[in-house]
Amino acid sequence: MSSELVRFSVSIDKKLSDRFDRKTKRQGYGSRSEAIRDLIRDSFVADEWHEGTIVAGGISLVYDHHKRELMSKIMDIQHDYHDIIISTQHVHLSHTGCLEIIVVKGIVNRIEKLFNCLKSTKGIEHIGITRTAASNFKI
């Protein structure tokens, strides 16, 4: 599959350019173009999450499995959102600490409700969400 490349120029302040170059080098990009392409793709993903379309992502949470009733609460919540949960993975971090990764796909507000429900559950030590696109867009 071949794609047509388009060249365009961007004028920015030297300090901003230098800072961007340092960041792209630190992140291992081979060129500014690669970094800019990723920034554009990220903006499209953000748009999808704001437009309320079908999206995908991952919710990760860390908790102490010895906390009374916590695992049961987490499982009950997941069952309430079975329609958007694709997969879960449970990892033992230590004798008491667990990491749960929940892969989701669905409408944005439903995913955010699941995230907020888990986030407000007493005993979860940390929770985060990674947002990505569910569509197979070509850029």
N, C-alpha and C positions, 0 to 999 in steps of 0.2 A: 504494500500500500504506500503510495507516494502522496505527499501533501505539498501544497504550494506554499513556499515561504514568502513572507512579506517583510520587508525591511522598513523601519521607521526610526526617526531620531527623537531623542528626548533631551530637553534642556533642563538641567537642575543645578542647584548651588554646588560649588566645589566641595564644601564641607560635607554636604549630604552625599555626594558622589563618593567621596573618600570613605565615609562611614559605611556606605552600601558595599563598596569593594571589600572592605575588611570583613564585613559580615559574610559576603558570598564566599570569600576565601576560607573563612573559619568553618563554614558549612560544607565546604568541599565542592562547590560548583566550579565547573570548568570555564564558565563565562557568565557575563551579566545577563545574556539572553536567557540562559537556563533558569536563572534566579527570577527574572521577570516573568517568564512563562509560569513558574510555580505560583508567584504572587497573583497572577491573573486567574489561574485555576482556583486558588483559594478564595478569591473574591466571588467566583461563580458558585462555589459550594456555600459560602455565606448567604448569597442571594437565595439559593434553594431553601435554606433553613428559615429564611425570613418570609418566603413566599408560601410556605405551608404545603409544599409538594411532598411526594414520597421521598424520604431520605434514609440514610443508614448511619450507623455509628456504633460506638462502644461505650459502655458504662463500666467503670472499674471502681470497686470499693474494697476497702481494707477494714477488717474488724477482728475482734477477739471472739473466737468461737465458744469460749467459756462463759460469755455474758449470757445470762439467763434469758431463754426464749428468743434470742436474737436470730439465730439461724432459722427458726420456725417462722418468724415475722418476715424475714427476707424471702423465704420460699413462698409464703402466702401472697406477698406482693407480686412476685414473679408469676404466680398462677393467675392473678388478676389481669396481667398484661401478656398472657401467653400468645395473643394474636400478633404481637410485634416482636417477640423474642425469638430470634433465630437459633441461638446457641448460648450456652454458658460454659465457663471453665472455672474450676475451683482449684486454687493453688495454695499449698501449705507453706507459709513464709517462715514460720517458727513453730514451737510447741503450741502456742496459743494464737498466733496471728495467721489470718487467712486473707487471700486476695481472690475476689470473685470478678470475673470479666463477663459482661452480658452483651452479646452482639444483638443489635436491634435494627429493624427496618420497618418503616411505617410513616404515618403522617406526623409532622413535627410536633403538634401540640400533644399528641398521645405519648410520644417519646419523652417529651419534657415533663408530662405528668408522672410518668414512671420514675424519671430521674428525681423529681422533687419529692415524691413519696418515699423513695429510698433515702434521699438526703435528710429528710426530717425524722427518720427512724433513729430512736435513741440507741446508742451503742456503736454506730458506724463511726469509725475513727477518721476516715477520709473517703471522699467520693469525687470522681471526675468524669467528664464526658468528652469523647472525641467525636467530632462531627465530620461526616464525609457525604459524598453524593451517592445516591442510589442509581441515578441515571447513568447511562453509558455514553456520556457526551464526548465528542471528539473535538479537540482544540488543535 
